[in-house]
Structure formats: C-alpha cells, structure tokens
C-alpha cells in the first residue's frame, strides 16, 4: 500500500465509498463517466465471499466481471446505510440492497434470512480505495437451502 500524502476527512472517505457503491449500481460507471476501477489504488485489495481476495486493478476487474456477470441489476438502499468511522483510514458501511441475479430476484428482508444485507469495510487514503472487504451472502436468489436444516423444513 502506498504511503498517504493527502489528509482526508471522514466525509471525504464516505463520499469515495458512496461513489463506489453508486458505480456498482450503474454497471461499473462512476458519476463522471469513468470506470469503477478508477476509484482504486493500483495495489488495492478486494475480498468477495466465494471468490476470494483480488489484489491489484487487473484482479479486481476480473472479480467485478465475474460477479457482475451474474447480476442483471442491483440497487443499494442509500438512505438506510449505517456508517462507522474509525478515526483513521477505515470506513464501514452497512446496508441493504435489492436486484436481479441470474438465478432470480432478491430484496433485503424477503425472506428475512435471504440475501440483501451486507457490510463493506473500506480503507481509503489519498481519495482512493486501498482495501474493500465485502461481507454478504452471495446466494442472492436464496437457492442454497438444502444444506441448512432450518431453511429446508418447509
């Protein structure tokens, strides 16, 4: 990771994280028409469940291509986000979403145990995402129920 050279406020870090989430909702295009990858440092890391750890823009691009290829649409619910700031470079966003996966639709809370609730832990320095670890259930359409007795009792 690069040495920090620009001081950032929590609100500035939040704005970078929001730009990332909005770009994800906009098929990888930022509000200025750029690529979502422009928001990342060259040596950034992104972790996505069931994909693993991507290091560097090339691997992050592959991760987003792989994940994005399974989604028809996604919409994060910005007004419902919870933000946590650490007083350093870390920003945590917790929220909900809905959308359409190739296996079917999802909406947070429908069913209550299903996909749509997520938490992202960002490390943001110099107006770039250095690290984004994504915590969610990647079974968007809720089809993986047989392995969980409490879900397959119906």
DOLUMDO-792294 format. One record per residue (C-alpha): residue number from 1; chain; x, y, z. Coordinates in steps of 0.2 Angstrom, whole numbers, always signed. Layout:
DOLUMDO-792294
<rec resi="NUM" chain="A" c1="X" c2="Y" c3="Z"/>
...
END
This chain:
DOLUMDO-792294
<rec resi="1" chain="A" c1="+0" c2="+0" c3="+0"/>
<rec resi="2" chain="A" c1="+6" c2="+17" c3="-4"/>
<rec resi="3" chain="A" c1="+11" c2="+30" c3="+9"/>
<rec resi="4" chain="A" c1="-3" c2="+43" c3="+12"/>
<rec resi="5" chain="A" c1="+1" c2="+60" c3="+6"/>
<rec resi="6" chain="A" c1="-16" c2="+69" c3="+7"/>
<rec resi="7" chain="A" c1="-26" c2="+71" c3="+23"/>
<rec resi="8" chain="A" c1="-44" c2="+66" c3="+21"/>
<rec resi="9" chain="A" c1="-60" c2="+69" c3="+32"/>
<rec resi="10" chain="A" c1="-72" c2="+55" c3="+37"/>
<rec resi="11" chain="A" c1="-85" c2="+64" c3="+25"/>
<rec resi="12" chain="A" c1="-72" c2="+63" c3="+11"/>
<rec resi="13" chain="A" c1="-69" c2="+45" c3="+14"/>
<rec resi="14" chain="A" c1="-88" c2="+42" c3="+14"/>
<rec resi="15" chain="A" c1="-90" c2="+51" c3="-2"/>
<rec resi="16" chain="A" c1="-77" c2="+39" c3="-11"/>
<rec resi="17" chain="A" c1="-86" c2="+24" c3="-3"/>
<rec resi="18" chain="A" c1="-103" c2="+31" c3="-9"/>
<rec resi="19" chain="A" c1="-96" c2="+34" c3="-27"/>
<rec resi="20" chain="A" c1="-90" c2="+16" c3="-27"/>
<rec resi="21" chain="A" c1="-107" c2="+9" c3="-22"/>
<rec resi="22" chain="A" c1="-116" c2="+20" c3="-34"/>
<rec resi="23" chain="A" c1="-105" c2="+15" c3="-48"/>
<rec resi="24" chain="A" c1="-108" c2="-3" c3="-44"/>
<rec resi="25" chain="A" c1="-127" c2="+0" c3="-46"/>
<rec resi="26" chain="A" c1="-123" c2="+9" c3="-63"/>
<rec resi="27" chain="A" c1="-114" c2="-6" c3="-71"/>
<rec resi="28" chain="A" c1="-97" c2="+0" c3="-66"/>
<rec resi="29" chain="A" c1="-98" c2="+18" c3="-72"/>
<rec resi="30" chain="A" c1="-94" c2="+32" c3="-60"/>
<rec resi="31" chain="A" c1="-104" c2="+48" c3="-59"/>
<rec resi="32" chain="A" c1="-91" c2="+56" c3="-70"/>
<rec resi="33" chain="A" c1="-92" c2="+43" c3="-83"/>
<rec resi="34" chain="A" c1="-76" c2="+34" c3="-78"/>
<rec resi="35" chain="A" c1="-73" c2="+16" c3="-73"/>
<rec resi="36" chain="A" c1="-76" c2="+9" c3="-55"/>
<rec resi="37" chain="A" c1="-58" c2="+4" c3="-56"/>
<rec resi="38" chain="A" c1="-53" c2="+22" c3="-56"/>
<rec resi="39" chain="A" c1="-58" c2="+23" c3="-38"/>
<rec resi="40" chain="A" c1="-45" c2="+10" c3="-33"/>
<rec resi="41" chain="A" c1="-26" c2="+12" c3="-29"/>
<rec resi="42" chain="A" c1="-15" c2="+2" c3="-41"/>
<rec resi="43" chain="A" c1="-11" c2="-11" c3="-27"/>
<rec resi="44" chain="A" c1="-28" c2="-11" c3="-19"/>
<rec resi="45" chain="A" c1="-37" c2="-27" c3="-12"/>
<rec resi="46" chain="A" c1="-55" c2="-33" c3="-13"/>
<rec resi="47" chain="A" c1="-62" c2="-48" c3="-5"/>
<rec resi="48" chain="A" c1="-78" c2="-55" c3="-10"/>
<rec resi="49" chain="A" c1="-86" c2="-71" c3="-2"/>
<rec resi="50" chain="A" c1="-84" c2="-87" c3="-13"/>
<rec resi="51" chain="A" c1="-72" c2="-78" c3="-25"/>
<rec resi="52" chain="A" c1="-58" c2="-74" c3="-13"/>
<rec resi="53" chain="A" c1="-45" c2="-60" c3="-12"/>
<rec resi="54" chain="A" c1="-41" c2="-49" c3="-28"/>
<rec resi="55" chain="A" c1="-25" c2="-39" c3="-27"/>
<rec resi="56" chain="A" c1="-22" c2="-25" c3="-40"/>
<rec resi="57" chain="A" c1="-34" c2="-17" c3="-53"/>
<rec resi="58" chain="A" c1="-32" c2="-32" c3="-65"/>
<rec resi="59" chain="A" c1="-38" c2="-45" c3="-52"/>
<rec resi="60" chain="A" c1="-51" c2="-33" c3="-45"/>
<rec resi="61" chain="A" c1="-58" c2="-30" c3="-63"/>
<rec resi="62" chain="A" c1="-59" c2="-49" c3="-65"/>
<rec resi="63" chain="A" c1="-68" c2="-51" c3="-49"/>
<rec resi="64" chain="A" c1="-81" c2="-37" c3="-54"/>
<rec resi="65" chain="A" c1="-83" c2="-45" c3="-71"/>
<rec resi="66" chain="A" c1="-86" c2="-62" c3="-63"/>
<rec resi="67" chain="A" c1="-98" c2="-56" c3="-50"/>
<rec resi="68" chain="A" c1="-106" c2="-43" c3="-62"/>
<rec resi="69" chain="A" c1="-109" c2="-56" c3="-75"/>
<rec resi="70" chain="A" c1="-121" c2="-65" c3="-63"/>
<rec resi="71" chain="A" c1="-131" c2="-49" c3="-60"/>
<rec resi="72" chain="A" c1="-144" c2="-41" c3="-71"/>
<rec resi="73" chain="A" c1="-147" c2="-26" c3="-59"/>
<rec resi="74" chain="A" c1="-143" c2="-21" c3="-41"/>
<rec resi="75" chain="A" c1="-149" c2="-6" c3="-31"/>
<rec resi="76" chain="A" c1="-141" c2="-1" c3="-14"/>
<rec resi="77" chain="A" c1="-153" c2="+7" c3="-2"/>
<rec resi="78" chain="A" c1="-143" c2="+23" c3="+2"/>
<rec resi="79" chain="A" c1="-155" c2="+31" c3="+14"/>
<rec resi="80" chain="A" c1="-154" c2="+16" c3="+25"/>
<rec resi="81" chain="A" c1="-135" c2="+15" c3="+27"/>
<rec resi="82" chain="A" c1="-126" c2="+14" c3="+43"/>
<rec resi="83" chain="A" c1="-109" c2="+22" c3="+43"/>
<rec resi="84" chain="A" c1="-95" c2="+19" c3="+55"/>
<rec resi="85" chain="A" c1="-79" c2="+29" c3="+55"/>
<rec resi="86" chain="A" c1="-63" c2="+23" c3="+65"/>
<rec resi="87" chain="A" c1="-54" c2="+40" c3="+66"/>
<rec resi="88" chain="A" c1="-41" c2="+33" c3="+54"/>
<rec resi="89" chain="A" c1="-42" c2="+27" c3="+36"/>
<rec resi="90" chain="A" c1="-56" c2="+14" c3="+39"/>
<rec resi="91" chain="A" c1="-74" c2="+17" c3="+35"/>
<rec resi="92" chain="A" c1="-88" c2="+4" c3="+37"/>
<rec resi="93" chain="A" c1="-104" c2="+4" c3="+28"/>
<rec resi="94" chain="A" c1="-118" c2="-7" c3="+32"/>
<rec resi="95" chain="A" c1="-134" c2="-8" c3="+22"/>
<rec resi="96" chain="A" c1="-147" c2="-17" c3="+11"/>
<rec resi="97" chain="A" c1="-150" c2="-19" c3="-7"/>
<rec resi="98" chain="A" c1="-161" c2="-27" c3="-20"/>
<rec resi="99" chain="A" c1="-159" c2="-33" c3="-38"/>
<rec resi="100" chain="A" c1="-160" c2="-47" c3="-50"/>
<rec resi="101" chain="A" c1="-147" c2="-61" c3="-51"/>
<rec resi="102" chain="A" c1="-146" c2="-74" c3="-65"/>
<rec resi="103" chain="A" c1="-154" c2="-86" c3="-53"/>
<rec resi="104" chain="A" c1="-168" c2="-74" c3="-48"/>
<rec resi="105" chain="A" c1="-173" c2="-58" c3="-39"/>
<rec resi="106" chain="A" c1="-168" c2="-53" c3="-21"/>
<rec resi="107" chain="A" c1="-173" c2="-40" c3="-9"/>
<rec resi="108" chain="A" c1="-167" c2="-37" c3="+9"/>
<rec resi="109" chain="A" c1="-179" c2="-45" c3="+21"/>
<rec resi="110" chain="A" c1="-189" c2="-55" c3="+8"/>
<rec resi="111" chain="A" c1="-187" c2="-68" c3="+15"/>
<rec resi="112" chain="A" c1="-179" c2="-62" c3="+32"/>
<rec resi="113" chain="A" c1="-165" c2="-74" c3="+31"/>
<rec resi="114" chain="A" c1="-161" c2="-71" c3="+12"/>
<rec resi="115" chain="A" c1="-148" c2="-60" c3="+3"/>
<rec resi="116" chain="A" c1="-148" c2="-41" c3="+3"/>
<rec resi="117" chain="A" c1="-140" c2="-37" c3="+19"/>
<rec resi="118" chain="A" c1="-121" c2="-33" c3="+18"/>
<rec resi="119" chain="A" c1="-107" c2="-24" c3="+26"/>
<rec resi="120" chain="A" c1="-91" c2="-17" c3="+17"/>
<rec resi="121" chain="A" c1="-75" c2="-12" c3="+26"/>
<rec resi="122" chain="A" c1="-66" c2="+1" c3="+17"/>
<rec resi="123" chain="A" c1="-48" c2="+8" c3="+19"/>
<rec resi="124" chain="A" c1="-47" c2="+24" c3="+9"/>
<rec resi="125" chain="A" c1="-32" c2="+35" c3="+8"/>
<rec resi="126" chain="A" c1="-27" c2="+49" c3="-5"/>
<rec resi="127" chain="A" c1="-45" c2="+48" c3="-12"/>
<rec resi="128" chain="A" c1="-43" c2="+30" c3="-17"/>
<rec resi="129" chain="A" c1="-49" c2="+14" c3="-10"/>
<rec resi="130" chain="A" c1="-34" c2="+4" c3="-4"/>
<rec resi="131" chain="A" c1="-45" c2="-11" c3="+3"/>
<rec resi="132" chain="A" c1="-63" c2="-16" c3="+2"/>
<rec resi="133" chain="A" c1="-68" c2="-32" c3="+11"/>
<rec resi="134" chain="A" c1="-86" c2="-36" c3="+6"/>
<rec resi="135" chain="A" c1="-97" c2="-47" c3="+18"/>
<rec resi="136" chain="A" c1="-113" c2="-53" c3="+12"/>
<rec resi="137" chain="A" c1="-122" c2="-69" c3="+7"/>
<rec resi="138" chain="A" c1="-118" c2="-72" c3="-12"/>
<rec resi="139" chain="A" c1="-133" c2="-84" c3="-14"/>
<rec resi="140" chain="A" c1="-143" c2="-69" c3="-20"/>
<rec resi="141" chain="A" c1="-158" c2="-79" c3="-26"/>
<rec resi="142" chain="A" c1="-159" c2="-90" c3="-9"/>
<rec resi="143" chain="A" c1="-157" c2="-107" c3="-18"/>
<rec resi="144" chain="A" c1="-144" c2="-114" c3="-6"/>
<rec resi="145" chain="A" c1="-157" c2="-120" c3="+7"/>
<rec resi="146" chain="A" c1="-154" c2="-139" c3="+7"/>
<rec resi="147" chain="A" c1="-138" c2="-138" c3="+17"/>
<rec resi="148" chain="A" c1="-146" c2="-128" c3="+31"/>
<rec resi="149" chain="A" c1="-159" c2="-138" c3="+40"/>
<rec resi="150" chain="A" c1="-168" c2="-123" c3="+47"/>
<rec resi="151" chain="A" c1="-171" c2="-117" c3="+29"/>
<rec resi="152" chain="A" c1="-177" c2="-133" c3="+22"/>
<rec resi="153" chain="A" c1="-190" c2="-138" c3="+34"/>
<rec resi="154" chain="A" c1="-205" c2="-131" c3="+24"/>
END
